[in-house]
Amino acid sequence: MDKNFDCWNETKKKVDLVPPPYFKERDIWWCIFGVNVGVEIDGKGDFYTRPAVIIRKINNHGCYVVPLTTQSSKHTPEFSLSVGIVDEKPAYANITQVKAISSKRLEQRIGTLKSDIFNLIKKSARDFIFPADLLNSPLIPEGQPEGDIKSIAKNDSMDNFF
């Protein structure tokens, strides 16, 4: 599939001029996702939008969202949760695509998600990003250099650091 990055870039310049709207957690918005790279979820239509649920408000200028799609994932069904009907279509929260965005990308509010579904989405997002095995693992794997980045870069090549 060809992606029109040039057209999206022109749209993105206009999006950046818009003042951020008022929003809150649990809101569902048409969100301007744009054209993205690889497996990152794209928006659709002339303005590259898709619905998304705001799962965390950072401040008035940014938030974390979970994009919605009309297709349930066959590859990761545990991270594709039904949220019901959104804009007259069945919708699924695509947890694997959780993303921090500027609130300037919020185009039009659709509604508010039911609290029980919202809590399930937040828990799934937390479990996806911070699985139990990650939380129980050491912060620095054995054999990795310790110290601040300046001492590592000075004493070791960055190839060995990552």
C-alpha positions in Angstrom: 0.0 0.0 0.0 1.3 3.4 -1.0 1.4 6.0 1.8 1.1 9.7 0.9 3.5 11.2 3.3 3.7 14.5 1.4 0.0 15.1 1.6 0.0 14.2 5.3 2.9 16.6 5.9 0.8 19.5 4.5 -2.2 18.4 6.7 0.1 18.2 9.8 1.2 21.8 9.3 -2.4 22.9 9.6 -3.1 20.6 12.6 -0.2 22.3 14.4 -1.9 25.7 14.2 -5.1 24.6 16.0 -5.4 25.4 19.7 -5.8 22.3 21.9 -9.4 21.5 22.9 -10.7 20.7 26.4 -10.6 16.9 27.0 -10.7 14.4 29.8 -9.9 10.8 30.4 -12.6 8.3 29.2 -13.4 10.6 26.3 -13.6 9.1 22.8 -12.4 11.5 20.1 -11.9 11.6 16.4 -8.1 11.8 16.5 -5.8 12.9 13.6 -3.3 10.1 13.5 -1.8 10.9 10.2 0.3 8.6 8.0 2.8 6.6 10.0 5.7 4.2 9.4 5.5 0.4 9.3 3.0 -1.2 11.6 2.1 2.0 13.4 -1.6 2.6 13.0 -2.7 5.2 10.4 -5.6 7.5 10.3 -8.1 7.3 7.4 -9.8 9.6 5.0 -8.9 13.1 4.0 -7.9 14.2 7.5 -6.2 10.9 8.5 -8.5 10.3 11.5 -9.7 7.4 13.5 -11.5 7.2 16.9 -9.4 6.9 20.0 -10.0 6.7 23.8 -8.1 9.0 26.1 -6.6 6.8 28.8 -4.4 9.3 30.5 -4.3 13.1 30.5 -0.7 14.3 30.8 -1.7 18.0 30.8 -3.8 20.3 28.7 -1.5 19.8 25.8 -0.9 16.0 25.7 -2.4 12.6 26.5 -2.1 8.9 26.0 -4.7 7.4 23.7 -5.7 3.9 22.6 -6.8 3.9 18.9 -10.1 2.2 18.0 -10.6 0.0 15.0 -13.5 -1.9 13.5 -11.4 -5.1 13.3 -10.6 -7.4 16.2 -7.0 -8.6 16.2 -6.4 -12.2 15.4 -2.8 -12.1 16.4 -3.2 -10.5 19.9 -6.8 -11.0 20.9 -6.0 -10.3 24.6 -5.1 -6.8 23.5 -8.1 -6.1 21.3 -11.0 -5.3 23.5 -14.6 -4.6 22.3 -15.8 -1.2 23.4 -19.2 -1.5 21.8 -20.6 0.8 19.1 -18.8 4.0 18.2 -20.1 6.3 15.5 -22.6 3.5 14.4 -19.8 0.8 14.0 -18.5 -2.0 16.2 -15.2 -0.8 17.8 -12.3 -2.5 19.3 -9.5 -0.9 21.4 -6.1 -1.7 19.9 -4.0 -1.8 23.0 -0.8 -2.6 21.2 -1.0 0.8 19.5 -1.2 2.9 22.7 0.4 6.3 22.0 1.3 9.7 23.5 -0.1 12.5 21.3 -0.5 16.2 21.3 -4.0 17.3 22.2 -3.9 19.3 18.9 -4.6 16.0 17.2 -8.0 15.8 18.9 -10.5 16.8 16.2 -14.0 16.1 17.5 -15.4 14.5 20.6 -17.6 11.5 20.0 -18.6 10.6 23.6 -17.5 9.0 26.9 -16.6 5.4 27.4 -18.4 3.4 30.1 -16.3 3.2 33.2 -16.1 -0.6 33.4 -14.8 -0.8 29.8 -12.4 2.1 30.4 -11.0 0.4 33.5 -10.5 -2.8 31.5 -8.7 -0.9 28.7 -6.4 0.9 31.2 -5.6 -2.4 32.9 -4.8 -4.1 29.6 -2.6 -1.2 28.5 -0.7 -1.4 31.8 -0.3 -5.2 31.5 0.8 -4.8 27.9 3.5 -2.2 28.6 4.5 -3.5 32.0 4.0 -7.3 32.0 4.5 -9.1 35.3 7.8 -10.7 34.1 9.2 -7.2 33.3 8.1 -5.8 36.7 9.8 -8.8 38.5 13.1 -8.6 36.5 16.1 -6.6 37.6 16.4 -3.1 36.2 19.9 -3.6 34.9 20.5 -7.0 33.3 23.7 -8.7 34.5 26.7 -7.9 32.3 25.5 -4.4 31.4 27.7 -1.5 32.2 26.7 0.6 35.2 27.2 4.3 35.8 26.1 7.5 34.1 26.0 7.8 30.4 29.1 10.0 30.2 31.3 7.4 31.9 29.8 4.6 29.8 30.4 6.5 26.5 33.9 7.5 27.6 34.9 3.9 28.7 32.9 1.8 26.3 31.7 2.1 22.7 28.0 2.7 22.3 27.8 -0.6 20.4 28.4 -2.4 23.6 26.0 -0.3 25.6 22.9 -1.2 23.7 
